[in-house]
Amino acid sequence: MDTVKVALIGFGTIGTGVAKILFGQRERIARAVGRNVELTRICDKDTQRDRGVKLPPDVLTDDLNAISNDSEISTVVELVGGIEPARSIILSLLKSGKNVVTANKALLATHGSEIFDAARSYNRSVSFEAAVGGAIPVINAISTALQANELRQLQAIVNGTCNFILTQMEEHGTNYATAVAEAQRLGYAEANPAMDVNGTDTVQKLAILAHLGFGVKLNWQDIPRTGIDTVEAIDIVYAKRLGYRIKLLAVAEATPDGIELYVSPTLVKIDTPVANVRDSFNIVRIVGDVAGDIVLQGRGAGELPTASAVVGDMIDTILGRAKITFDILNLWGKERPVTKIKNPAEICGKNYLRFLVEDRPGVLAEIAGILGRHKISIASVLQQQDNESDDSPATLIFMTHISREGDTIAAIDTIDSLACVRGKTVRMRVE
């Protein structure tokens, strides 16, 4: 067989997984490609740490030029992560005639237009299945398999760290801080988990999916975002009592007024597929006008699941399929129609509201009156008092009917200013 040479930049967890597959499954990869695939170079700042992979001599280097200047290397995997130096590295690789495979959702969500314009100008391709959903082939599903559809809705759990934390809080009754520490111990969460728990990682992935599925072009920072760092254990208890589980959902939905986009902790009915995704697993639910309701589920993170998606992209690139798809889709292209985004204040939905209030007559009516004046109808009320002492506050849980986002925010601002309310209102969406 002929041999095709590839390279890898970034030899961390996912890079190690890619190397394990390419060195450990040579015959399987060769059958898929019709040629031998040789990982000739791996570039990383750390050339000393043992990754548990036996490498041939001279494969590992800290010199990027050893890859960009090698004309025999046709495809390069970028797994550096972050914005810089990943952005500069990819632009340099494209200029030197390499096709690129990446898992870098932050870079694509921030600089997708620049990266894809550069690839087109050099007649190269960029593939990024592993950027969203780990092993779940959601990018291929939306960009290729479902092209006969006009997408109506997309719901997704695409951050395994957050899903693991919420599962721990529900199933073991642990508080948020303890669940985060356990996620860090098991390697699901970084030492600084902020980008996961505050929703940044999820909203960047949503920006990519929304562009693929709905033609949305916007700054990911403009998408309304609330993370799970606002969720308390007591809310998980109350949600379960009401027949729901709390999940961090990324949502894109087509409406006559534009595409609704948001990331938020959301109460999801317990008997639905989305509610039953546990631990670090991910799920993507897609509704198309032709295909109907489709659910993709699997491991959304981890060394080998994510590496599986990377190697799949590499195979597509070597075979030329990636270039065909890349050219036809014209992702982030200037000629691509711009889809209208719905004003976040006009998004409508149901809400879970938790208030901590003075336990005295008239408080419930006062809060209900404010909601009513803001056109928010109450579906049910749950009142709880954990301590029977005279000055102990009471907890009020309101489940609302559908209301406008702008009205809900205005009502909560008014309620939080009441003398009878202690602390800030806890508010989550209800799916």
N, C-alpha and C positions, 0 to 999 in steps of 0.2 A: 504493500500500500504506500501511496504518497504520504507525506507528513506535513501537517499545518502547525505552525508555531504560534503560541499564545503566551501572554504574560499577565502578571497579577501585581497590582500596586496596593499595598495595605495587607499586612499579614497578622491581623487580629483574629477574633473569634470566627467571623464569617470567612475571611481569607484562608484560615486553617481548614475550614470545612471544604472550601473549593479545592484546595490542594489535596486533601484526602480523597475526594471523589476522582479527580483527574489522575492521580497516581495509583489509586486503588481499584479503579474501574476502567482501566485502559481499553480492554476488549469491548466492553459495553459501549463506551463512548465512540470507539472506532466503528462499531457496527452502525451506530446512529448517524455518524458523519460520512462514512465511506472512506475515511482517511484516518491515519493515526494523528492524534492530537497531543502535541508535546508542550508541556508547561516549561518553557526554557528559562524564564526569569521571574523571580519574585522580588519586589522592591519594598523595603521597609526600613525605617530609621533604626530599629533594633534588630541587629543581625546575630545576636548572641542567645536570646531566650529560646529555650526548648519548647516547641509547640506540639511535640508528640508526633511529628511527621518526619520520616526519613527522606531527606532531599538529596538528589544527585549533586556532585561537586559543582561549585560555581553558579548554582541556580539563585541563591539568596544574595542580594546586593543592596546597598544603600544609595546606589547611583541611578537616578532616573534616566540619565542619558543612555545607559546601557539598554534601555527599552526603547526610548523615542528614536534613537539613532540606528536601531537594528531594523533594516528594511525587510527582513524575513518574518518579523513579527507582524501579523495582520490584525489581531484582535487583542485588546487589553481590557482587563477587568479593574475598575477603580473601586476600592473599598476603604478609602481613607476616611470618609465621612466628613460632616461639617461643610462649611462654605469654602474657606481657604485653608490649606492650599489646593483643595480638591478642584475648585473652579479652574485655577490656572493650569493644573495638571491635565485636566480633560481638554481644555482648549489647545494646549500644546500637543497632546496626543493626536487630536483631530487634524491639526495643522501638519503633523508629520506623517499623515496618511493612515492612521490606525482607526479601526472601528472600536467603539467603546461600549462596554457593559458596565452598568453601575447599579448600586442599591441605595443611592444617595437621595432620599426624598427631600431633605432640607435644601439641597442645591437645586434640584429641579423645580421645587415649589417657589424658590426665590429667583433663580436665574434660568428658568426653562427656555425662555425666548432666546437668550444669548447663546446658550449651549446648542439648541437645535438649529438656529440660524447658522452657526459656525459649522455644524455637521453638514448642512445642506451646501454651504459654500465650498466645502472641501470634498463633496460627494461621498461622505461617510455616513454611518448610522450610529444611533445611540439607542440602546435597549435597557429597560429598567424594570423588568417584572418583579425583581426582589425589593423594589422600593416601597411596595405596599403589600402587606398581607403575607410576608414570608413565603411559604411553600404554596399558598393559594394562588392559582393562576388567574387572578382577577383582572390584571392588565390585558392579558390575551383575550379573556372573555369579553371585556367591554370593547376593546379596539378592533377585534377580529371576529370572534364567534357570534357576536350580537349586532353586527353591522346592519342587519336587515331590520333592526328595531329602532324605534324612537323611545328612548328611556323615559320612564315616568317617575321612577323613584329609586333611590339608593339609600340603604341603611347599612351601617357597618360598625363592627367592633374591630378596630385595627391597631390597638395597642395592648399587647399581651401583658405588660407590666400592670397597667390599670385593671385589667380584667382579673388578674391574679390577686391583686390587693382587695378588690371588691368581693371576690370569692372567699378569701380568708376572713374578711369582716362578717360575711353572712354565715358561713358554715362553721366557723370556730368562735364567733363572738368577739374577735379581737378588735381593739381600737385601731384607728388609722395609722398611728405612729408605729405600732407593733407590726402591723401588716406590711408597712413599707420596709421595716428592718428585716423581716423574713424574706421579702422579695430581693433585697440586697444580698442577703446571706446565700440565696440560691442562684444568684447571678442574673435574675430577671431585671433588676433595677440597678442603675449606676450609683456610684457614691453620692452624686448629686442628681436626684431623680426628677428635678424640676420640670424639664421639658416633657417628660412623660405625664406626670401627675397634674400639671397645669393645662394640659390639652394641646400644647404646641405640636408635639409629634403627630397627634391625630389630625389636627387641622391642616398640617402640611400635606398629609396623605389625602385628606379630603379635597384639597385644592387640585391635586393631580387627578384624582378620580373624576372630579367635577369637570375638569377640562376635557378629559377623554370622553366622558359620557354625555355631557351637556354643552360642550363648547365654551365653557366659562373661562374667561381670562381675567384674573384679578390678583391683587396682592393677598397672600394667604392671611396676612395680619388683619385684613378687613372682614374676615369671616367671624361672626359672633362665636365666642369660645368661653366655656366654663369647664374647669377641670374637676377631677375627683378630690382635690385637696379641700374642697368645700363640703364633702360628704362626711357625716358623723355616723357612728355605729347605731345611734338611736333611730336615724332615718331609715336604715336598712331594716330595723325591727318593725317600724311602722309600715313601711312599704310592703313587707311580707304579710303583715296582718291584713292589709288591704288587697292582697292577691297579686303583688308585683315584686319584681327584683329591680335593683338599680344597676344600670349599665352605662358606660360612657359611649354614647352613640354619636357617630358622624352621619349627618343626614343631608341629602340633596334631593330636592323634589321639584318637578316642573309644575308650574301653576300658570293661569292666564296672565298673571302680573309679573312673571319672571321666575327665575330659579331660586327657591328657598335653600339657604345654606346655613348650617350651624353645627357646633359640637357642644354637647351638654350631657351631664349626668341625667339619665332619663329613667322613669319608672316604666318597665315593660312587663306585660302580663306574663305570669309564671308559666303558662302552658304553651308559650310560643318558642320557636327554634332559637331566636335571638336571646331570650332570657335564659336558655339552658346551656349556653356556651360557658364553660368553666375554665378556671385557672388561666394559663397563658394562651389558650386557643383564641383564634379570630374567626369572625364570620362576616360575610358580605351578602346582603340580600338585594337583588336587582329586580326591578319590575319593568318589563318592556311591553310595548303595545302589541307585539306579535307573539313573543315567547311567553309572556305572562310572568309569573313569580319564579325566580331562580335563587337558590341558596348555595353559596360556596363556603365551606368550613374546613378548617385545618389549623396546623401550627403556624402561628403568625410570627414566630421569632425562633432564635436558636441557631446553633452552628450549622447543622446539616440541613434542616428544612429550608433555611434561607439560601444556603449554598446550592441546594437543588434548583431553586429558581434561577440563580446566577448561571449555573452550568447549562440549564435549558436555554437561556438567552445566548450563551456562547455558541451552542450548537446551531441555533437558528441563524446566528450571525455568520458562522462559517459556511453554512449551506446557502446563504444568500436570501433566505426568507425574511430576515429582519430588515434588510435594505429595501425590499419590495414594499413591506408594510410601512416602513418609515417614510418612504417617498409618497405613498398614496395618502396616508393620514395627514401629512403636513402639520404635525403637532406644533403648537405655539407659532405657527406661521402667520405672517402679516396678512395674507389673503384669507385666512380662516375667519368666517363670520363671528362677530362678537355677540354673545347671548346676554340678554338683559338679566340683571340680578334684582331680585325682589328686595325692596326696602326692609331691613330687619325689623323695624317697628311695625310693619304690616303683617308679619308672619303670625299665623293664628294657631292656637293649640290649647290643650288642657294643661293644667298645672297642679302640682302638689305644693302646698304652702304650709309651713310650720311656724307657729308663733309661740313665744314664751311670754306669758302675760300675768298681770295681777289677777288673783282669783277673787273676783267680786262681781256682783250683778251688773249687767249692762255692757261688759267688755266685748262679749261675743257679738252683741247687736251693733256695737260701735264699729267693729272691724267689718262685719257683714255689710253695714251701711256704706262704708267707704268702697268696698268692692262693688256694690250695686251701683253707686254713682259713677264708677268707671266702667260700667257695662259688663261686669264680670259676674256670671251666675254661678251659684254654689251647687255642686252635685251632692256632696256629703260633708259631714263634720264629725271629727273624732276628738273628744276631750279626755285628757289624762292628767291626773295629779299623783305624783309619786310619793309625796310627803304630805301628811295630813295636818301639819302645823298651820297656824292661822296665816302666817305671812309667806307660806310656800307658794311659788308661782305655779300656774297651770299651763299645760301644753295644749294648744289647739291645732288640729290638722284639718285643713280645708282641701278638698278635691274640687276643682272647678270644672265647669263646662268650657267649651271652646271660647277663647277671647283673643284679642289682639295683643301682641307683644308690647307695643307702646302703652296700652291701657294697663297691662299687668305691672309694668315697671313703675308707672306713675302711681298706681294704687299702693304698691309696696313702699315707695318713698314716703307717701302720706302716712301709712300705718306705722312705719318705723319711727316717725316723729311723735307718736302718741305717748303720753306720760305713762300709760298703763302697759306699754310694751317694753320688755327687757331684751336688749340685744337686737341683732338684725334678723329679719325674716329669712328663713331658709326656703328657697324656692327651687324646684326642679320640674322639668317638663314631664308630661305623661304621654306615652305613645299610645 
